[in-house]
Amino acid sequence: MARLCHSSFLITTLLLQFFSFCISWHEQVVPTPPLPILPLPTFSQLKWQQREIIMFLHFGVNTFSDREWGTGHESPAIFNPTGLSTAQWANVAAEAGISLMILTAKHHDGFCLWPSKYTKHSVISSPWQGGKGDVVGEFVNAASAQGIDVGIYLSPWDRHDSRYGHDLLYNEYYMAQLQELLNKYQNVREIWFDGAKDPKAQNVSYYFSDWFSMVKELQSSINIFSDAGPDVRWVGDETGSAGYTCWSTINRTSLAIGSPNISKYLSTGDPRGTDWLPAECDVSIRKGWFWHKSESPRKLSELLDIYYNSVGRNCVLLLNVPPNTTGLISDTDAHRLKELRSAINTIFHKNLAEDCYVKVSSQRGGNEGGFGPENMLDSDHLWSYWAPREEEEGENNDHWIEIWGKDGSLRFNVIRIQEAIGLGQRIKRHEIYVDGKLIIKGTTVGYKRLHRLDGDVNAQVVRIRIKKARAVPLISSIGLHFDPYWHSSFTVT
């Protein structure tokens, strides 16, 4: 019996040693992934970032009064879009590859595009559809039919309602309308708040924390936009351009909605920020935000500049396209939007790097580790990435990627870099060399960084060096592209 127990003990010991060896061997062959670096984006923030371009629609009594800001005393009788078609709006958006549309349900003039129970200053009192129409409802239905998500802007400044300026009464009125909208129209993906106030009543208080709590209570998956988030922040101006350095991280405690002194901080973000609060760049396709007969859409070249300076700097572009007095997006605007989408597809449909040899400074776990350079050339731009070796982690280590042309020189003028932001934003500083010559000194990357070069490049080797990062850099995608719409006075050779 003693011999049997001794044999069982030996067998158990040998099995434990074998399992320990297997675990150790597995850890060597299949290395652990790199740790995330806080703060991190939520699922809804990641989905928002991938939209890249979304649409704003400013529409209301200003469309008919030819104003940018209404007085609040406009007669609802002027609102009569005889050919209104929200289906046309959605078709235009779909053809432009837009996945989210945000409508001004109420602008500063206080006129409501839905039949609110809390005021008669709305479509109820207009001749449109005999006072029985609902622009917001038609908008939501038309967008949904095209598979497009919707957002709503409800101006905090109401120049019509007499309660404005009486803080408690007005905030209760505002929250009643907010509740009405979010109960009546489901699956709103973004709600847009700004700090607009009567210049003569700057001491008016908006109860933003209460508003935000109500929004999340009614629709928990919604992204809330404002100067201070909590989900999406304003970039700090209305030019459609972010800072050359643009972090998705920021300190919300340093932000105050409507403050005129935070524009630069909003534009650049903060590498030491404790909150994930990515930036949205708002700009109009025309000079004004509402439709004016005297205005025309921006040139394609200008819209491409805006794209590179917003989406290409780790932001989402919110492009306003205002419906006209008929109730349609003008043909000229629709055509320009379609041109923009076609140009973006033309520029980025071909990644020259896919036909190249890609070398890296090191690879986490070695050649069989699963974090190799091939991950930067697949279709997953979030969770598949190249990671250098763990022992090289550190803020100042020199990590690099080289792209070698297989058959002669490469011709390109756009370089694209993307981080695996699901695990945090990391890169502080990077450089790009072409055949050994330094051509770019860059800072942040984030979800997407686009470098449009001063001229066409004919080169054999492109090297991307990560000079400084918050933690080991994780590159999800790289690309070399040719932009035929970009005309420069010289060529880099």
C-alpha positions as CSV (number, residue, x, y, z in Angstrom):
1,M,0.0,0.0,0.0
2,A,2.9,2.4,0.8
3,R,4.5,1.6,-2.6
4,L,1.2,2.5,-4.3
5,C,0.9,5.8,-2.5
6,H,4.5,6.6,-3.3
7,S,3.9,5.8,-7.0
8,S,0.8,8.0,-7.1
9,F,2.8,10.8,-5.5
10,L,5.5,10.5,-8.2
11,I,3.0,10.5,-11.0
12,T,1.2,13.5,-9.6
13,T,4.5,15.4,-9.2
14,L,5.6,14.5,-12.8
15,L,2.2,15.7,-14.1
16,L,2.5,19.0,-12.3
17,Q,6.0,19.5,-13.6
18,F,4.8,18.7,-17.1
19,F,1.8,21.1,-16.9
20,S,4.2,23.8,-15.5
21,F,6.5,23.2,-18.5
22,C,3.6,23.4,-20.9
23,I,2.4,26.7,-19.4
24,S,5.9,28.2,-19.5
25,W,6.4,27.0,-23.1
26,H,3.1,28.5,-24.2
27,E,3.9,31.8,-22.6
28,Q,7.2,31.9,-24.5
29,V,5.6,31.0,-27.8
30,V,2.4,33.0,-27.4
31,P,3.3,36.2,-25.6
32,T,0.8,38.2,-23.5
33,P,-0.6,41.3,-25.3
34,P,0.6,44.7,-24.2
35,L,-1.3,46.3,-21.4
36,P,-3.8,49.1,-22.2
37,I,-2.9,52.6,-21.2
38,L,-5.6,54.7,-19.6
39,P,-7.9,56.4,-20.3
40,L,-9.6,54.3,-22.9
41,P,-12.5,54.9,-25.3
42,T,-16.0,53.4,-24.9
43,F,-17.6,51.3,-27.5
44,S,-19.8,54.2,-28.6
45,Q,-16.8,56.5,-28.8
46,L,-14.9,54.0,-31.0
47,K,-17.9,53.7,-33.3
48,W,-18.2,57.4,-33.5
49,Q,-14.5,57.8,-34.4
50,Q,-14.8,55.3,-37.3
51,R,-17.5,57.4,-38.9
52,E,-14.9,60.0,-39.9
53,I,-17.4,62.4,-41.6
54,I,-20.9,63.2,-40.2
55,M,-23.5,65.7,-41.4
56,F,-25.1,68.7,-39.7
57,L,-28.4,70.1,-41.1
58,H,-29.3,73.7,-40.0
59,F,-32.9,74.2,-40.9
60,G,-35.7,76.3,-39.5
61,V,-37.3,79.8,-39.7
62,N,-33.8,81.3,-40.4
63,T,-33.9,79.4,-43.7
64,F,-36.8,81.6,-44.7
65,S,-35.8,84.9,-43.1
66,D,-32.3,84.7,-44.6
67,R,-30.7,85.1,-41.2
68,E,-28.0,83.2,-39.3
69,W,-29.5,84.0,-35.9
70,G,-33.2,84.5,-35.5
71,T,-34.7,87.0,-33.2
72,G,-37.3,84.7,-31.6
73,H,-40.1,87.0,-32.9
74,E,-40.4,85.4,-36.3
75,S,-43.9,84.3,-37.3
76,P,-44.3,80.6,-37.7
77,A,-46.2,81.4,-40.9
78,I,-42.9,81.9,-42.7
79,F,-41.9,78.2,-42.3
80,N,-43.5,76.6,-45.3
81,P,-41.1,74.3,-47.2
82,T,-43.4,73.3,-50.1
83,G,-41.2,70.4,-51.3
84,L,-39.6,69.2,-48.2
85,S,-38.2,65.7,-48.5
86,T,-36.1,64.2,-45.7
87,A,-35.8,61.2,-47.9
88,Q,-33.8,63.4,-50.3
89,W,-31.6,64.5,-47.4
90,A,-30.9,60.8,-46.5
91,N,-30.2,59.9,-50.1
92,V,-27.6,62.7,-50.4
93,A,-26.0,61.5,-47.2
94,A,-25.9,57.9,-48.2
95,E,-24.3,58.8,-51.6
96,A,-21.7,60.7,-49.7
97,G,-20.9,57.8,-47.4
98,I,-22.4,59.6,-44.3
99,S,-23.4,57.3,-41.4
100,L,-24.8,60.0,-39.0
101,M,-26.9,63.1,-39.6
102,I,-27.6,65.7,-36.9
103,L,-30.6,68.0,-37.2
104,T,-31.2,71.4,-35.5
105,A,-34.5,70.4,-33.8
106,K,-34.5,73.9,-32.3
107,H,-32.1,76.8,-32.9
108,H,-31.6,80.0,-30.9
109,D,-34.8,81.5,-32.3
110,G,-36.8,78.9,-30.3
111,F,-38.8,77.5,-33.2
112,C,-39.3,73.8,-32.9
113,L,-39.3,71.4,-35.9
114,W,-41.4,68.9,-34.0
115,P,-44.9,69.4,-32.5
116,S,-43.8,70.1,-28.9
117,K,-46.4,70.0,-26.2
118,Y,-44.6,72.8,-24.3
119,T,-44.9,75.6,-26.9
120,K,-46.9,76.7,-29.8
121,H,-43.8,78.3,-31.4
122,S,-43.3,75.3,-33.7
123,V,-44.5,73.5,-36.8
124,I,-47.9,73.3,-35.2
125,S,-48.4,77.0,-35.9
126,S,-47.0,76.9,-39.4
127,P,-48.8,76.4,-42.7
128,W,-46.6,73.5,-43.6
129,Q,-48.8,70.3,-43.8
130,G,-51.6,72.3,-42.2
131,G,-49.8,72.5,-38.9
132,K,-49.8,68.7,-38.6
133,G,-46.2,68.1,-39.8
134,D,-43.2,66.8,-37.9
135,V,-39.8,67.5,-39.5
136,V,-37.9,65.7,-36.8
137,G,-40.1,62.6,-37.1
138,E,-39.7,62.5,-40.9
139,F,-36.0,63.0,-40.6
140,V,-35.6,60.1,-38.2
141,N,-37.7,57.8,-40.4
142,A,-35.9,58.8,-43.6
143,A,-32.5,58.3,-42.1
144,S,-33.4,54.9,-40.6
145,A,-34.7,53.8,-44.0
146,Q,-31.2,54.4,-45.4
147,G,-29.4,52.7,-42.4
148,I,-28.2,56.1,-41.3
149,D,-28.0,57.1,-37.6
150,V,-29.4,60.3,-36.3
151,G,-28.4,63.1,-33.9
152,I,-30.3,66.1,-32.5
153,Y,-29.3,69.7,-31.6
154,L,-31.5,71.4,-29.1
155,S,-30.2,75.0,-28.6
156,P,-29.8,76.0,-24.9
157,W,-30.5,79.6,-25.9
158,D,-34.1,80.2,-26.7
159,R,-34.8,83.8,-27.8
160,H,-38.6,83.2,-28.0
161,D,-39.5,81.7,-24.6
162,S,-40.2,84.3,-21.8
163,R,-38.7,81.9,-19.2
164,Y,-35.2,82.4,-20.6
165,G,-33.2,84.3,-18.0
166,H,-35.1,82.8,-15.1
167,D,-32.7,79.9,-14.3
168,L,-34.9,77.4,-12.6
169,L,-38.0,77.9,-14.7
170,Y,-36.1,77.9,-18.0
171,N,-34.0,74.8,-17.1
172,E,-37.1,72.9,-16.2
173,Y,-38.7,74.0,-19.6
174,Y,-35.5,72.9,-21.4
175,M,-35.4,69.6,-19.7
176,A,-39.1,69.0,-20.5
177,Q,-38.3,69.4,-24.2
178,L,-35.2,67.3,-23.9
179,Q,-37.2,64.5,-22.4
180,E,-39.9,64.9,-25.0
181,L,-37.5,64.5,-27.9
182,L,-35.6,61.5,-26.5
183,N,-38.8,59.7,-25.5
184,K,-40.5,60.3,-28.9
185,Y,-37.5,59.6,-31.1
186,Q,-35.5,56.5,-30.3
187,N,-31.9,55.4,-31.2
188,V,-30.4,58.9,-31.2
189,R,-26.7,58.4,-31.4
190,E,-25.4,61.9,-30.7
191,I,-26.9,64.9,-29.0
192,W,-25.3,68.3,-29.5
193,F,-24.9,70.9,-26.8
194,D,-23.1,74.2,-27.1
195,G,-22.9,77.1,-24.6
196,A,-24.7,79.7,-26.7
197,K,-26.1,82.5,-24.6
198,D,-27.7,85.9,-24.9
199,P,-24.7,88.3,-24.9
200,K,-26.7,90.5,-22.6
201,A,-27.4,87.7,-20.2
202,Q,-24.1,86.0,-19.6
203,N,-25.0,85.2,-16.0
204,V,-27.7,82.8,-17.1
205,S,-27.0,79.3,-15.8
206,Y,-27.5,76.1,-17.8
207,Y,-27.9,73.0,-15.6
208,F,-25.7,70.9,-17.9
209,S,-25.1,68.1,-15.3
210,D,-28.8,67.6,-15.0
211,W,-29.3,67.7,-18.7
212,F,-26.6,65.1,-19.3
213,S,-28.0,62.9,-16.5
214,M,-31.4,63.0,-18.2
215,V,-29.9,62.1,-21.6
216,K,-28.1,59.1,-20.3
217,E,-31.2,58.0,-18.3
218,L,-33.4,58.1,-21.4
219,Q,-30.9,56.8,-24.0
220,S,-27.8,55.3,-22.4
221,S,-25.8,54.6,-25.5
222,I,-26.0,58.2,-26.9
223,N,-22.8,60.3,-27.3
224,I,-23.1,63.7,-25.7
225,F,-21.2,66.5,-27.5
226,S,-20.2,69.7,-25.8
227,D,-17.1,71.8,-24.9
228,A,-16.6,69.4,-22.0
229,G,-18.1,66.2,-23.4
230,P,-18.7,63.9,-21.6
231,D,-18.3,61.8,-24.7
232,V,-17.2,64.1,-27.5
233,R,-15.6,67.5,-27.2
234,W,-15.7,70.6,-29.5
235,V,-12.3,71.3,-31.3
236,G,-12.5,74.9,-30.3
237,D,-13.3,76.7,-33.5
238,E,-15.6,76.4,-36.6
239,T,-13.0,76.1,-39.3
240,G,-13.0,72.3,-39.5
241,S,-9.4,72.2,-38.4
242,A,-7.8,70.6,-35.4
243,G,-4.4,71.4,-33.8
244,Y,-1.3,69.9,-35.4
245,T,-1.0,68.1,-32.1
246,C,-4.4,66.5,-31.1
247,W,-4.9,64.2,-28.2
248,S,-8.1,62.3,-27.6
249,T,-7.3,62.6,-23.9
250,I,-8.0,65.7,-21.9
251,N,-8.9,66.8,-18.3
252,R,-12.7,67.5,-18.1
253,T,-12.2,69.4,-14.9
254,S,-10.2,72.0,-16.8
255,L,-13.2,72.6,-19.2
256,A,-16.1,74.9,-18.8
257,I,-18.9,74.9,-21.5
258,G,-19.0,78.2,-23.2
259,S,-15.7,79.5,-21.8
260,P,-13.8,81.7,-24.4
261,N,-10.4,80.8,-22.9
262,I,-10.2,77.1,-23.6
263,S,-10.0,77.0,-27.4
264,K,-6.3,76.0,-27.6
265,Y,-6.7,73.3,-25.0
266,L,-9.7,71.9,-26.8
267,S,-7.7,71.9,-30.1
268,T,-4.7,70.1,-28.8
269,G,-6.0,67.9,-25.9
270,D,-3.7,66.8,-23.2
271,P,-1.2,63.8,-23.1
272,R,-1.7,63.7,-19.3
273,G,-5.5,63.9,-19.6
274,T,-7.5,61.6,-17.4
275,D,-10.6,61.5,-19.7
276,W,-11.0,60.0,-23.2
277,L,-12.8,62.9,-24.9
278,P,-12.1,63.0,-28.7
279,A,-12.6,66.1,-30.7
280,E,-15.2,66.9,-33.4
281,C,-14.5,69.6,-36.0
282,D,-17.6,71.5,-37.1
283,V,-17.7,73.6,-40.3
284,S,-20.3,74.4,-42.9
285,I,-20.1,73.5,-46.6
286,R,-21.1,77.2,-47.3
287,K,-20.1,80.4,-45.6
288,G,-23.2,80.4,-43.4
289,W,-24.8,77.7,-41.3
290,F,-28.3,78.2,-42.8
291,W,-29.1,78.2,-46.5
292,H,-28.7,81.6,-48.3
293,K,-29.5,82.0,-51.9
294,S,-26.4,84.3,-52.3
295,E,-24.0,81.6,-51.2
296,S,-22.3,78.7,-52.9
297,P,-20.6,75.6,-51.6
298,R,-16.9,75.5,-50.9
299,K,-14.6,74.2,-53.6
300,L,-13.6,70.6,-53.6
301,S,-10.0,71.5,-52.9
302,E,-11.0,73.5,-49.8
303,L,-13.1,70.6,-48.5
304,L,-10.2,68.2,-49.0
305,D,-8.0,70.6,-47.0
306,I,-10.6,70.5,-44.2
307,Y,-10.6,66.6,-44.4
308,Y,-6.9,66.4,-44.0
309,N,-6.9,68.9,-41.1
310,S,-9.7,67.2,-39.2
311,V,-10.0,63.4,-40.0
312,G,-6.3,63.5,-40.8
313,R,-5.6,64.9,-37.3
314,N,-7.4,62.3,-35.2
315,C,-10.9,64.0,-35.3
316,V,-14.3,63.5,-36.8
317,L,-15.5,66.1,-39.3
318,L,-19.0,67.5,-38.7
319,L,-19.9,69.0,-42.1
320,N,-23.0,71.2,-42.2
321,V,-25.2,70.9,-45.3
322,P,-28.2,73.2,-45.0
323,P,-31.6,72.4,-46.7
324,N,-33.0,75.3,-48.8
325,T,-36.4,77.0,-48.7
326,T,-38.0,74.3,-50.8
327,G,-36.9,71.8,-48.1
328,L,-34.2,70.1,-50.2
329,I,-30.5,70.0,-50.1
330,S,-29.5,72.1,-53.1
331,D,-28.2,70.2,-56.1
332,T,-24.9,72.2,-56.0
333,D,-24.3,71.1,-52.4
334,A,-25.3,67.5,-53.1
335,H,-23.0,67.4,-56.1
336,R,-20.1,68.8,-54.0
337,L,-20.6,66.2,-51.3
338,K,-20.6,63.4,-53.8
339,E,-17.4,64.8,-55.3
340,L,-15.8,64.8,-51.9
341,R,-16.7,61.2,-51.3
342,S,-15.4,60.2,-54.7
343,A,-12.2,62.1,-54.2
344,I,-11.6,60.4,-50.8
345,N,-12.3,57.0,-52.3
346,T,-9.9,57.7,-55.2
347,I,-7.1,58.8,-52.9
348,F,-7.3,56.0,-50.4
349,H,-8.6,53.0,-52.4
350,K,-5.1,51.9,-53.2
351,N,-2.5,51.4,-50.5
352,L,0.9,51.2,-52.1
353,A,2.4,49.8,-48.9
354,E,0.5,46.5,-49.5
355,D,2.8,45.8,-52.5
356,C,6.0,46.5,-50.4
357,Y,8.3,44.7,-48.0
358,V,7.7,46.0,-44.5
359,K,10.4,45.8,-41.9
360,V,10.3,46.8,-38.2
361,S,12.7,47.5,-35.4
362,S,11.5,44.5,-33.4
363,Q,8.4,42.3,-32.8
364,R,6.8,41.4,-29.6
365,G,7.2,37.7,-29.0
366,G,9.4,37.2,-32.0
367,N,8.3,36.1,-35.5
368,E,5.6,33.8,-34.1
369,G,4.2,36.2,-31.6
370,G,1.2,37.5,-33.5
371,F,2.2,41.1,-33.3
372,G,4.1,41.4,-36.6
373,P,4.2,44.0,-39.3
374,E,1.6,42.2,-41.4
375,N,-1.1,43.4,-39.0
376,M,-0.5,47.0,-40.2
377,L,-1.7,46.0,-43.7
378,D,-4.9,44.1,-42.9
379,S,-8.4,45.5,-42.8
380,D,-8.7,45.7,-39.0
381,H,-7.8,49.2,-38.0
382,L,-8.6,48.9,-34.3
383,W,-7.6,45.5,-32.8
384,S,-4.9,44.1,-35.1
385,Y,-1.6,45.9,-34.7
386,W,2.2,45.7,-34.7
387,A,3.9,45.9,-31.3
388,P,7.6,46.0,-30.7
389,R,9.4,43.8,-28.1
390,E,8.4,44.2,-24.5
391,E,11.9,44.9,-23.2
392,E,12.0,47.9,-25.5
393,E,9.0,49.6,-23.9
394,G,9.6,53.1,-22.6
395,E,8.9,56.6,-23.5
396,N,12.1,57.4,-25.4
397,N,12.9,54.2,-27.2
398,D,13.5,54.3,-30.9
399,H,10.9,52.1,-32.7
400,W,10.7,52.2,-36.5
401,I,8.9,50.8,-39.5
402,E,10.4,50.6,-43.0
403,I,8.4,50.3,-46.2
404,W,10.5,49.1,-49.1
405,G,9.3,49.2,-52.7
406,K,9.7,45.8,-54.4
407,D,9.9,47.0,-58.0
408,G,11.7,50.3,-58.3
409,S,10.6,53.5,-56.7
410,L,7.2,54.3,-55.1
411,R,5.2,57.4,-56.2
412,F,3.0,58.9,-53.4
413,N,2.2,62.1,-51.7
414,V,0.2,61.0,-48.6
415,I,1.4,58.9,-45.7
416,R,-1.2,57.4,-43.3
417,I,-0.5,56.1,-39.8
418,Q,-3.1,54.7,-37.4
419,E,-2.8,53.6,-33.7
420,A,-4.8,50.9,-32.0
421,I,-6.7,53.4,-29.9
422,G,-8.8,50.7,-28.3
423,L,-5.8,50.2,-26.0
424,G,-5.1,54.0,-25.6
425,Q,-3.4,56.8,-27.5
426,R,0.3,56.6,-27.1
427,I,2.5,58.4,-29.7
428,K,3.8,61.8,-28.7
429,R,6.4,62.4,-31.5
430,H,7.3,60.7,-34.7
431,E,9.4,61.4,-37.8
432,I,9.3,60.2,-41.4
433,Y,12.3,59.7,-43.7
434,V,12.2,59.2,-47.4
435,D,15.4,57.5,-48.8
436,G,17.2,58.6,-45.6
437,K,16.0,62.3,-45.9
438,L,13.9,63.6,-43.0
439,I,10.7,65.1,-44.5
440,I,8.2,65.1,-41.6
441,K,8.5,66.0,-37.9
442,G,5.2,64.9,-36.5
443,T,3.6,64.7,-33.1
444,T,0.4,62.8,-32.2
445,V,-1.2,60.1,-34.4
446,G,-4.3,58.7,-32.7
447,Y,-7.0,57.0,-34.8
448,K,-5.7,58.4,-38.0
449,R,-2.8,60.8,-39.0
450,L,-2.6,61.9,-42.6
451,H,0.6,63.6,-43.8
452,R,0.0,65.3,-47.2
453,L,3.5,66.0,-48.5
454,D,4.6,69.2,-50.2
455,G,5.0,67.4,-53.4
456,D,5.0,64.0,-55.2
457,V,7.6,61.6,-53.9
458,N,9.5,59.1,-55.9
459,A,11.3,56.9,-53.4
460,Q,12.6,53.4,-52.6
461,V,12.3,53.4,-48.8
462,V,10.0,55.1,-46.3
463,R,10.9,55.0,-42.6
464,I,8.5,55.9,-39.8
465,R,10.3,56.5,-36.5
466,I,8.4,56.6,-33.2
467,K,10.5,59.0,-31.2
468,K,8.5,59.4,-28.1
469,A,5.4,57.7,-26.7
470,R,3.4,57.3,-23.5
471,A,3.9,53.5,-23.7
472,V,5.0,51.0,-26.2
473,P,3.5,52.2,-29.6
474,L,0.8,50.0,-31.2
475,I,0.4,50.7,-34.9
476,S,-2.8,49.3,-36.4
477,S,-2.4,50.5,-40.0
478,I,0.0,52.3,-42.3
479,G,-0.5,53.4,-45.9
480,L,1.2,55.2,-48.8
481,H,-1.3,56.9,-51.1
482,F,-1.4,59.1,-54.1
483,D,-3.7,62.2,-54.1
484,P,-4.2,63.3,-57.7
485,Y,-6.2,66.4,-56.5
486,W,-3.2,67.8,-54.6
487,H,-1.2,70.2,-56.8
488,S,2.2,71.4,-55.5
489,S,4.8,73.6,-57.0
490,F,7.6,71.1,-56.7
491,T,8.4,67.5,-56.4
492,V,10.4,65.7,-53.7
493,T,13.1,63.4,-55.1
